[in-house]
Structure formats: C-alpha cells, structure tokens
Amino acid sequence: MTPILLFGIPLDFILFAATLLGVAIFHRHTLLIALAGLVTVAGYKLAFAGFKTGTGLGGLALHMQHEWVTLANLFLLLMGFALLSAHFEKSGIPDEMPALLPDDWKGPVVLLGLVFVLSSFLDNIAAALIGGMVARHVFRGRVHIGYLAAIVAASNAGGSGSVVGDTTTTMMWIGGVNPLEVLDAYVAAAIALALFAVPASIQQQRFSPIEKNAPRGLKIEWVRVGIVAAILVAALAANITANLKFPALLDHAPVLGLTVWAVILLTAPLRRPDWELMPATFKGTIFLLALVTTASLMPVDQLPAASWQTALGLGFVSAGFDNIPLTALALKQGGYDWGFLAFAVGYGGSMMWFGSSAGVAITNMFPEGKSVVLWLRHGWHIGIAYFVAFFAMLALLGWNPDLPH
C-alpha cells in the first residue's frame, strides 16, 4: 500500500490536524468532529496507507488489540472519577473549604497548591476533579476559564515528577527508568506552578471572589469521605502493586480502571453513586478516546534525535497530540533526560483543554471551557510558565541524558 503525501507531509497528519482545527473552531460539536476524524483517518488507512501492524481489517484489529488496554483504562477512570467527585461534593468537605482558605487572591493560590500535591500521589484526573469541585463551591459556581486551565496545569505538573501521578511517568517506570530520574521534573513543575498560580488566581478573584465569612460547623458526611478515600487508596495500591509485582499484567488488563470501579460498586449499597452524571460524562470520555485512538494511528515511527530541544518541542506537541504514544516512542528511542521529558509531555498538554485527560475531565464539569480560543486567551500564563520553567530547569540541572536503548 502507498501512503499519500501532500507537500511531503503524510495525509494522516493533515487529516488529524484538520480534526484538531475543527475541534478548536466548532467547540460545541467536539464529539461529532472527533468521531468523524477517527472514521476518516481509519478509512484512509484501510484504503491506502495500512497500519504499523499490517494492512486491511486485520491490521486494524491488531492495532486495536495493542491499544485497547490504554483506551479501556482511560474510559473507566474518567467515568469512575466523575462519580468519585460527586461523592466528594456531597460529603460536605467542599462547603467547609471557604472557611479554611484565605479569603483573598491567596485562597485560589493555596487551592492550586493542594491540587499539585494531591496529583503527586493520586491520578491527575482525580486531583483535577477534586480541585474543580472545591472551586465550584468556594467561588459560588463561577470559575474563570483561566483558573480552570490553572487547575488542569496544577494537576498535570503535580503528577509529572511522580511515577504514580501520571500515566506517562508510570510508563517510564515500567520501561525501566529510575523513579529518582523522573523526580527531577518537580524542579520545573514547581517553578511553573509559581509562575501561573498567581496570575490565574488574580483572574479568578476579579471574576468571582472567594466566599468570605463562610459558615462553620457544617456537617461532614463521613461515609462519603470514606468511599472517596477507599477509591483513591485502592487505585494507588493497585498501581504500585501491579508495577512492582505484576508489570506484564498492565499490558493485558486495565488494572487501575477496574480497581476504581470495583470499589465504586462495592460501596454503592452504602451511598448511591450519582448515576445521572454518566450520560454527560460518557460524551466527554468518548471524545477523548476518539482523539487518542486517532493519534495512535499516526505514522510517528521515529522522533527527531533525543535532545533537550526535542523534549521542549514534545511538550508543545502534547497540547494537541496524545502524550501516551509520544512517551512510548521516546522510551523505545532512549537517550533522553527523563525528568525533562516527564515534565514536557505531562505538563505540556495543559496548554489545550483536550491536551490531557485532566482537561477533558474538567471541561465535562465546566463545559464553558471547551473553547480553544478562550482557553488560550485566558490561560496564556500556562504556556509562558512551561517555556520559562523548562529553561530554568535546564540552567539549574543541565541536560543529563540516559544511554540510548
């Protein structure tokens, strides 16, 4: 089969770029555009270009056999963590938060710091949803798009230096990268947080100030708190146990997603999950899965030579291109400083709302964030923080690459 090139560019990339452009322009029809893009790219691959795993339907089937675990994990986590965030909201803890946070622009800063810390040991999707839920309460339902972008950035930055905080860093751990090498990403992540947290918090305080004189003595529903804790602890334990004891299992089953849903179903008799959230969450989840699947079909068989320039570029690419296949390719290639790569592909997706699963989860909760123009306009500090933090880390630590594989 002969791939089609336009001006030297494979048609696959042009079709994917057109899909992302459609999502950016027609943000009220993102699901239809993403599905249409997936069908178009898959049809082109079937008819002309073939797949890395072969040609025709057989090649497509083998490709999906390789990708299904990643897709299933994303589906289960996004759907499950939406129910977790509803349990957290009804627990009463978000109602207490205004009394605990400073009642000026420093309150939003502290909340972003909490999201950052949570994401270091929880999945970044859960950290972002918890941050969004608290923000909805302390700002009385009016959350600025710039602050939504900051919540996503804080969750992605917090997970970038921890092998249990993000799918990409977990992949590095499975691939044999020392967790201490990934830990270096926190140098850039902390600098980025310091850079974007203040302007985003000032944006939020001007848009809808944090609630002052919040009521105290509200009743906490500890059963729901226990359910939230059980889901998060089980997910963390499953992630660590599978990586240390049964790494091969991670290639054959969506361990993390299944664990989350097992706890949700086991605790359902104690408190009913908010099943009414599922239809809206399902649409947002399918949108992300369509983009991730389309990205996996791209012919990115090799990256440019491993260097800090390539790592910097991968961060910007991650804003519109799924970072999971990018990380897999980088691991096969080798020769990277893994702390830089972890920060780049982890944090870089924050620059677009659909660039990370945390961004999709947040915009499921706040649909007004599904506008690329508004996300870029009001979240300008996210991209600047990425660029400055990357070079600050380069100056402080230097580029210390691993040996090529």
Residue pairs with C-beta under 8 A, 6 or more apart in sequence:
1 48
1 49
1 50
1 55
2 48
2 49
3 10
3 11
3 12
3 48
3 49
3 50
3 299
4 10
4 11
4 44
4 48
4 49
5 11
6 14
10 49
10 299
11 44
11 48
11 49
12 41
12 44
12 45
12 49
12 297
12 298
12 299
13 298
13 299
15 37
15 40
15 41
15 44
16 37
16 41
16 294
16 295
16 298
16 321
18 37
19 33
19 34
19 36
19 37
19 38
19 40
19 41
19 291
19 294
20 291
20 320
22 33
22 36
22 37
23 30
23 33
23 34
23 291
23 354
23 372
24 372
24 373
25 372
26 33
27 370
27 371
27 372
28 370
30 287
30 354
30 370
31 283
31 284
31 286
31 287
31 290
34 286
34 287
34 290
34 291
34 294
35 286
35 290
37 290
37 291
37 294
38 290
38 291
38 293
38 294
41 294
41 297
42 60
42 297
45 51
45 59
45 60
45 297
46 56
46 57
46 60
49 299
50 56
50 59
51 59
51 60
51 62
51 63
51 297
52 59
52 63
52 299
52 301
53 59
53 62
53 63
53 66
54 62
63 296
63 297
67 293
67 296
69 250
69 251
69 252
69 253
69 254
70 167
70 292
70 324
71 289
71 292
71 293
72 254
72 257
73 167
73 254
73 255
73 256
73 257
74 257
74 285
74 288
74 289
74 292
74 357
75 257
75 285
75 289
76 254
76 256
76 257
76 258
76 260
76 261
77 123
77 125
77 256
77 257
77 260
77 357
78 125
78 281
78 284
78 285
78 288
78 357
78 360
78 361
78 364
79 278
79 281
79 282
79 285
80 231
80 257
80 260
80 261
80 264
81 123
81 125
81 126
81 129
81 260
81 361
82 129
82 277
82 278
82 281
82 361
82 364
83 264
83 273
83 274
83 275
83 277
84 126
84 129
84 228
84 231
84 232
84 260
84 264
85 126
85 129
85 130
85 132
85 133
85 365
86 273
86 274
86 277
87 224
87 227
87 228
87 231
87 271
87 273
87 274
88 94
88 129
88 130
88 133
88 224
88 228
89 133
89 136
89 137
90 221
90 224
90 271
90 274
91 220
91 221
91 222
91 224
91 225
91 228
92 218
92 219
92 220
92 221
92 224
93 134
93 220
93 225
94 133
94 134
94 136
94 137
94 138
95 137
95 214
95 215
95 218
96 214
96 216
96 218
96 220
97 111
97 134
97 137
97 138
97 214
98 107
98 137
98 138
98 210
98 211
98 212
98 214
99 214
99 215
99 216
101 107
101 110
101 111
101 138
101 210
102 110
102 210
103 209
103 210
103 211
103 212
103 213
104 205
104 209
104 210
105 198
105 201
105 202
105 204
105 205
106 201
107 138
107 201
107 205
107 210
108 135
108 147
108 197
108 200
108 201
108 204
108 205
108 210
109 197
109 198
109 201
111 131
111 134
111 135
111 138
112 131
112 150
112 151
112 154
112 193
112 197
112 200
112 201
113 154
113 193
113 197
114 131
114 134
115 127
115 128
115 130
115 131
115 151
115 154
115 155
115 158
116 154
116 155
116 157
116 158
116 189
116 193
117 158
118 126
118 127
118 130
118 131
118 155
118 158
119 127
119 128
119 154
119 155
119 156
119 157
119 158
119 159
119 162
119 165
119 166
120 158
120 159
120 161
120 162
120 165
121 162
121 164
121 165
121 236
122 165
122 232
122 235
122 236
123 159
123 165
123 166
123 235
123 256
124 155
124 156
124 158
124 159
124 165
124 166
124 346
124 356
124 357
124 358
125 155
125 357
125 358
125 361
126 232
126 235
127 154
127 155
127 158
127 159
127 358
128 151
128 152
128 154
128 155
128 358
128 359
128 361
128 362
129 361
129 362
129 365
131 151
131 154
131 155
132 143
132 148
132 151
132 361
132 362
132 365
132 366
133 365
135 143
135 147
135 148
135 151
135 204
136 143
136 365
136 366
138 210
138 211
138 214
139 204
139 207
139 208
139 209
139 210
139 211
140 208
140 211
142 207
142 208
143 204
143 208
143 366
144 200
144 203
144 204
144 207
144 208
144 378
145 368
145 369
145 371
145 374
145 375
145 378
145 379
146 199
146 200
146 203
146 204
146 378
146 379
146 380
146 381
147 200
147 201
147 203
147 204
147 207
148 353
148 362
148 363
148 366
148 369
148 379
149 200
149 350
149 353
149 369
149 375
149 378
149 379
149 382
150 196
150 197
150 200
150 201
150 379
150 381
150 382
151 362
152 350
152 353
152 356
152 358
152 359
152 362
153 192
153 193
153 196
153 347
153 350
153 379
153 382
153 385
154 193
154 197
155 358
156 166
156 346
156 347
156 349
156 350
156 356
156 358
157 189
157 190
157 192
157 193
157 343
157 346
157 347
157 350
158 165
158 189
159 165
159 166
159 169
159 346
160 166
160 169
160 185
160 186
160 188
160 189
160 342
160 343
160 346
160 347
161 169
161 182
161 183
161 184
161 185
161 186
161 189
161 339
161 342
161 343
162 169
162 182
162 183
163 169
163 170
163 172
163 173
163 179
163 182
163 243
164 170
164 236
164 239
164 240
166 342
166 346
167 324
167 357
168 323
168 324
168 327
168 342
168 345
168 346
169 182
169 185
169 342
169 346
170 239
170 243
171 324
171 327
171 328
171 331
172 182
172 327
172 331
172 338
172 341
172 342
173 179
173 182
173 243
174 243
174 247
174 250
175 331
177 331
177 338
177 402
181 337
181 338
181 339
181 402
182 338
182 339
182 342
183 339
184 337
184 338
184 339
184 340
184 342
184 393
184 397
185 339
185 340
185 342
185 343
185 346
187 339
187 392
187 393
187 396
187 397
188 339
188 340
188 343
188 347
188 389
188 390
188 392
188 393
189 343
189 347
189 389
191 385
191 388
191 389
191 392
191 393
192 343
192 347
192 385
192 386
192 388
192 389
193 385
195 381
195 384
195 385
195 388
195 389
196 381
196 382
196 384
196 385
199 381
200 379
200 381
203 378
204 210
221 271
223 270
223 271
224 271
227 263
227 267
227 270
227 271
230 263
230 267
231 260
231 263
231 264
231 267
234 259
234 260
234 262
234 263
235 256
235 259
235 260
238 255
238 256
238 259
239 255
239 256
242 249
242 250
242 255
242 256
243 250
249 255
264 273
280 364
281 364
284 360
284 361
284 363
284 364
285 360
285 364
287 354
287 360
288 354
288 357
288 360
291 322
291 354
292 322
292 324
295 321
295 322
295 325
296 322
296 324
296 325
298 321
298 325
300 325
300 326
300 329
301 329
302 329
302 333
303 310
303 314
303 326
303 329
303 330
303 333
304 310
304 313
305 335
306 330
306 333
306 334
306 335
306 336
306 401
306 404
307 399
308 337
308 340
308 394
308 399
310 336
311 336
311 337
311 340
311 341
311 344
312 344
312 390
314 323
314 326
314 330
314 341
314 344
314 345
314 348
315 343
315 344
315 345
315 347
315 348
315 386
315 390
316 348
316 351
317 326
317 348
318 326
318 344
318 345
318 348
318 349
318 355
318 356
319 348
319 349
319 350
319 351
319 352
319 355
320 352
320 354
320 355
323 345
323 346
323 348
323 349
323 355
323 356
326 345
327 341
327 345
330 336
330 341
330 345
331 405
332 405
333 404
333 405
334 402
334 403
334 404
334 405
335 401
335 402
335 403
335 404
335 405
336 401
336 402
337 399
337 400
337 401
337 402
338 402
339 393
339 397
340 390
340 393
340 394
340 399
343 389
343 390
343 393
344 390
347 386
347 389
348 355
348 386
349 355
349 356
349 358
349 359
350 356
350 358
350 359
350 379
350 382
350 386
351 376
351 379
351 382
351 383
351 386
352 359
352 372
352 375
352 376
353 359
353 360
353 362
353 363
353 369
353 370
353 371
353 372
353 375
354 360
354 363
359 369
362 369
363 369
363 370
368 374
369 375
376 383
